[in-house]
């Protein structure tokens, strides 16, 4: 159970075998009893798309548990933050050595390289959806 992330949510929409579930994502502070006195508490409503083989088991308004693996979260952090960080740093040093230390040009080109990186991620979003899939269970 320690290798899973579980959120409670409500089924908002069903289209074929795709179920859209709204979950409330909260920080640890948002669940604190002193959150009214603190400005750092935060919560957001997010919609998660889950593909199931048979959507007739679920109805709009049902309360469900959305379950994902911890490794999915780590992989998402890798693709969204760690790889682009290394692209940025490595390209910055390479371009600085090629341009004899032109910092403005090096920084601009390094930041510009993130555009095709995120564009490639966006183009491959359907392929990545297969790796980042959630399961759903009804709450009884």
Residue pairs with C-beta under 8 A, 6 or more apart in sequence:
2 70
3 69
3 70
3 71
4 67
4 68
4 69
4 70
5 67
5 68
5 69
5 70
5 72
5 73
6 65
6 66
6 67
7 23
7 24
7 25
7 48
7 65
7 66
8 23
8 63
8 64
8 65
8 66
8 139
9 21
9 22
9 23
9 24
9 48
9 63
9 64
9 65
9 66
10 21
10 22
10 61
10 62
10 63
10 64
11 19
11 20
11 21
11 58
11 59
11 60
11 61
11 62
11 64
12 20
12 21
12 22
12 47
12 60
13 19
13 20
13 60
14 20
14 55
14 58
14 59
14 60
16 55
17 51
17 52
17 53
17 54
17 55
18 49
18 50
18 51
18 52
18 55
19 49
19 50
19 51
19 52
19 55
19 58
19 136
20 47
20 48
20 49
20 50
21 47
21 48
21 50
21 64
21 66
21 136
22 45
22 46
22 47
22 48
23 45
23 46
23 47
23 48
23 66
24 43
24 44
24 45
24 46
25 43
25 44
25 45
25 46
26 42
26 43
26 44
27 40
27 41
27 42
27 43
29 35
29 38
29 40
29 41
29 42
30 41
30 42
30 43
32 38
32 41
35 41
48 66
48 134
50 66
50 133
50 134
50 135
50 136
51 133
52 58
52 136
57 138
58 64
58 136
58 138
62 138
62 139
63 138
63 139
64 136
64 137
64 138
64 139
65 136
65 137
65 138
65 139
66 134
66 135
66 136
67 134
67 135
67 136
67 137
68 132
68 134
68 135
72 131
72 132
75 131
75 132
76 132
79 121
79 128
80 121
83 117
84 114
84 117
84 118
87 110
87 113
87 114
87 117
88 110
88 111
88 113
88 114
89 110
91 109
91 110
91 113
92 106
92 107
92 110
95 105
95 106
95 109
95 110
96 102
96 103
96 106
99 105
99 106
121 128
